[in-house]
Amino acid sequence: MVAHVVLFTPRASMTHDERATFVGALEAALRDIPAIARASVGRRFLSGRPYDAITTTAYEFVAVIEFASRADLLAYLDHPAHETLARQFYLHAERAAAYDIDMVDGADARQLLS
């Protein structure tokens, strides 16, 4: 499994219409790109744990898009719906970080960590 993890904070000055356009592009990408195995989007909350205080860059949202293979990730990144989303993302993100990650089941963590 491959995960495309995107952390982001939108510009505070985004208008309602700009947010609607961005969300529409996200919905279209998640709906129309067949290479996606699973997608989740979330908003950060503070749990009061020590890691809240040591986070050096705070992001408001996260998207985790999962794929069966690296080839599927590349198909997603090259898809026209993703290109539309990326244009909106770069236009409206105040802060962002993206990571592509090879994933294994937690029971198999030893193969990555040792």
PLY file of the C-alpha trace (Angstrom):
ply
format ascii 1.0
element vertex 114
property float x
property float y
property float z
element edge 113
property int vertex1
property int vertex2
end_header
0.00 0.00 0.00
1.16 3.54 -0.77
-0.16 6.60 1.05
-0.13 10.16 -0.27
-0.35 12.31 2.87
-1.04 16.02 2.47
-1.03 18.40 5.43
-2.30 21.89 4.74
-3.70 25.13 6.07
-5.72 27.24 3.65
-5.16 30.99 3.40
-7.29 32.78 5.98
-8.31 35.27 3.29
-10.01 32.65 1.11
-13.47 33.75 0.11
-16.52 31.53 0.37
-16.49 31.05 -3.42
-12.78 30.15 -3.42
-13.39 27.55 -0.70
-16.31 26.13 -2.68
-14.15 25.86 -5.80
-11.34 24.18 -3.86
-13.70 21.70 -2.19
-15.35 20.98 -5.53
-11.96 20.18 -7.08
-11.16 17.87 -4.14
-14.50 16.10 -4.41
-14.08 15.66 -8.18
-10.58 14.22 -7.79
-11.66 11.76 -5.11
-14.70 10.73 -7.13
-13.22 10.61 -10.62
-9.75 9.13 -10.23
-10.06 5.33 -10.34
-6.54 4.63 -9.00
-7.59 5.71 -5.47
-8.10 2.74 -3.14
-9.25 4.84 -0.18
-9.32 8.49 0.83
-9.80 10.25 4.15
-9.79 13.94 5.00
-9.60 15.33 8.52
-9.25 18.46 10.62
-6.67 18.67 13.40
-7.69 18.97 17.02
-5.53 19.39 20.09
-5.64 16.51 22.56
-3.61 18.15 25.33
-0.76 15.67 24.92
2.93 16.65 24.90
3.20 16.27 21.14
0.76 19.17 20.72
3.40 21.50 22.18
6.41 20.18 20.22
4.83 20.36 16.79
6.94 22.88 14.90
4.51 23.54 12.05
0.78 23.33 12.60
-1.52 22.32 9.77
-5.30 22.60 9.99
-6.22 19.76 7.63
-4.90 16.43 6.41
-5.77 14.29 3.43
-4.64 10.66 3.29
-5.08 9.08 -0.13
-4.21 5.38 -0.40
-3.20 3.39 -3.46
-2.44 -0.24 -4.18
0.91 0.63 -5.78
3.34 3.38 -6.67
2.09 3.13 -10.26
-1.43 3.94 -9.03
-0.10 6.95 -7.12
1.61 8.21 -10.26
-1.60 7.67 -12.28
-3.43 9.77 -9.66
-0.83 12.55 -9.75
-0.97 12.69 -13.57
-4.79 12.58 -13.80
-6.45 15.78 -15.10
-8.72 15.94 -12.02
-5.64 15.97 -9.79
-4.04 18.66 -11.92
-7.15 20.81 -11.37
-7.00 20.13 -7.63
-3.28 20.91 -7.51
-3.83 24.29 -9.17
-6.43 25.16 -6.53
-4.22 23.79 -3.76
-1.17 25.87 -4.70
-3.33 28.93 -5.19
-4.99 28.71 -1.78
-2.59 26.93 0.61
-0.95 29.10 3.24
1.16 26.19 4.51
1.48 22.67 3.18
3.53 19.50 3.26
3.07 16.37 1.15
4.60 12.94 1.68
4.44 9.75 -0.36
4.89 6.76 1.91
5.27 3.00 1.44
2.94 1.46 4.02
2.76 -1.98 5.61
0.33 -3.46 8.08
1.23 -2.60 11.66
1.91 -6.26 12.40
4.67 -6.11 9.77
6.29 -2.90 11.10
9.51 -4.78 11.92
10.33 -5.08 8.20
10.44 -1.26 7.91
11.88 -0.34 11.28
14.72 -2.81 11.68
0 1
1 2
2 3
3 4
4 5
5 6
6 7
7 8
8 9
9 10
10 11
11 12
12 13
13 14
14 15
15 16
16 17
17 18
18 19
19 20
20 21
21 22
22 23
23 24
24 25
25 26
26 27
27 28
28 29
29 30
30 31
31 32
32 33
33 34
34 35
35 36
36 37
37 38
38 39
39 40
40 41
41 42
42 43
43 44
44 45
45 46
46 47
47 48
48 49
49 50
50 51
51 52
52 53
53 54
54 55
55 56
56 57
57 58
58 59
59 60
60 61
61 62
62 63
63 64
64 65
65 66
66 67
67 68
68 69
69 70
70 71
71 72
72 73
73 74
74 75
75 76
76 77
77 78
78 79
79 80
80 81
81 82
82 83
83 84
84 85
85 86
86 87
87 88
88 89
89 90
90 91
91 92
92 93
93 94
94 95
95 96
96 97
97 98
98 99
99 100
100 101
101 102
102 103
103 104
104 105
105 106
106 107
107 108
108 109
109 110
110 111
111 112
112 113
